[in-house]
Amino acid sequence: MLDKFITPVIKPLLTPVVMLMHKRGITPDQLTVVGFLVGLLAVPLLAFGLWYGALTAIVLNRILDGLDGALARYSNQSSSAGGFLDITLDFLFYAAIPLGFILANPEQNAIAGSLLLAAFIGTGSSFLAFAIAAEKFKLEKPQFKYKSFYYLNGLTEGTETIALFIAFCIWPQHFAIMASIFAVACGVTIFTRIHGGYHTLKQQEADVNNAEPKAQHFDTEVNND
């Protein structure tokens, strides 16, 4: 929900760092992989209750995630392969953080963490499934033109998720209640994405089907002439 407001603010702040990285020959895909590995460090740190160490890993992961896309655009290296790598590792990272809290305290966090993981599967699958169909119909993405995939807005997006992870690390004793509330919010996102995506694609299909008879009629007229 907040991504479309936060991203334009952050983007200019990354430019000096991106320019330096480009001069050093660093590639966007390298940043993506390094950022993912740094993010995974949060799992053992969480499991052993090292909350602020995990918070540092999470923040570094998100900074590198912002830099890889900015570097790709600055160096004209944006690609479907890079977008695929980025979004796949992002979703794996998102799933890893609840797992870390479950490992830290299975008795207290297992149910809420499992609910959150299930919700992440719903938000992720609805996001990616729509992106595939949106690419087929060449749908415009006015709010995220710089993204490799079509972004279908939702109540819980990247900004909200990272804010949640930060809150987890600051108040780990409240993980269960925060995770449960966010899982419900993800449920709203899943519903709106499925509802909105379904009707959007139905309308696109109807427009295509309505256009085809007209095209065939035009071809017939041309041939008759």
Secondary structure, DSSP 8 states (H G I E B T S, - for coil): --HHHHHHHHHHHHHHHHHHHHHTT--HHHHHHHHHHHHHTHHHHHHTT-HHHHHHHHHHHHHHHHHHHHHHHHTT---HHHHHHHHHHHHHHHHHHHHHHHHH-HHHHHHHHHHHHHHHHHHHHHHHHHHHHHHHHT---TT-TTSSS-----SS-HHHHHHHHHHHHHSGGGHHHHHHHHHHHHHHHHHHHHHHHHHHHHHHHHHHHHHHHHHHHHHHHHHH-
